[in-house]
Amino acid sequence: MFKTLIAINFILILVSLISGIFFLAKDGDQSTRVVVSLTLRVILSFSLVIMLIAGWYFGEITPHGL
């Protein structure tokens, strides 16, 4: 279950990045949708890092080679 949440978070980061690129190409300088999309990507990336640290700390995920 935890790995599924991490995968969903990663997919949402990619979708946000692609939408930011799309809005940048389509809207130009008139829209704030690019800023909102990239802000969401930063928040999702931060939450992914926190989830990975918490998963490692609580033993849900383990690094390879240990």
C-alpha positions as CSV (number, residue, x, y, z in Angstrom):
1,M,0.0,0.0,0.0
2,F,2.8,2.4,0.9
3,K,4.6,1.8,-2.4
4,T,1.4,2.5,-4.3
5,L,1.1,5.9,-2.6
6,I,4.7,6.7,-3.6
7,A,4.0,5.7,-7.2
8,I,0.8,7.8,-7.3
9,N,2.7,10.8,-5.9
10,F,5.4,10.3,-8.5
11,I,2.9,10.1,-11.3
12,L,1.2,13.3,-10.0
13,I,4.6,15.1,-10.1
14,L,5.1,14.1,-13.7
15,V,1.5,15.2,-14.7
16,S,2.1,18.5,-13.0
17,L,5.4,19.0,-14.8
18,I,3.9,18.2,-18.2
19,S,0.9,20.5,-17.5
20,G,3.4,23.3,-16.6
21,I,5.2,22.8,-19.9
22,F,1.9,22.8,-21.8
23,F,0.7,26.0,-20.1
24,L,4.0,27.7,-20.7
25,A,3.8,26.9,-24.4
26,K,0.1,27.7,-24.7
27,D,-0.5,30.7,-22.4
28,G,2.7,32.7,-22.6
29,D,3.1,35.5,-20.1
30,Q,-0.6,36.2,-19.4
31,S,-1.5,33.3,-17.2
32,T,-0.6,32.2,-13.7
33,R,-1.4,28.6,-14.4
34,V,2.3,27.9,-15.0
35,V,3.2,29.2,-11.6
36,V,0.4,27.2,-9.9
37,S,1.4,24.0,-11.8
38,L,5.1,24.3,-10.8
39,T,4.2,25.3,-7.2
40,L,2.1,22.1,-7.0
41,R,5.0,20.1,-8.4
42,V,7.4,21.5,-5.7
43,I,4.9,20.7,-3.0
44,L,4.4,17.1,-4.4
45,S,8.1,16.6,-4.6
46,F,8.6,17.7,-1.0
47,S,5.8,15.4,0.1
48,L,7.5,12.5,-1.8
49,V,10.8,13.1,0.0
50,I,8.9,13.2,3.4
51,M,7.1,10.0,2.5
52,L,10.3,8.2,1.5
53,I,12.0,9.3,4.8
54,A,9.0,8.3,6.8
55,G,8.7,4.9,5.0
56,W,12.4,4.2,5.7
57,Y,12.1,5.3,9.3
58,F,9.0,3.1,10.0
59,G,10.4,0.1,8.0
60,E,7.9,0.2,5.2
61,I,10.7,0.5,2.6
62,T,14.3,-0.6,2.8
63,P,17.2,0.5,0.6
64,H,18.9,-2.2,-1.5
65,G,22.1,-3.7,-0.3
66,L,21.5,-3.4,3.4
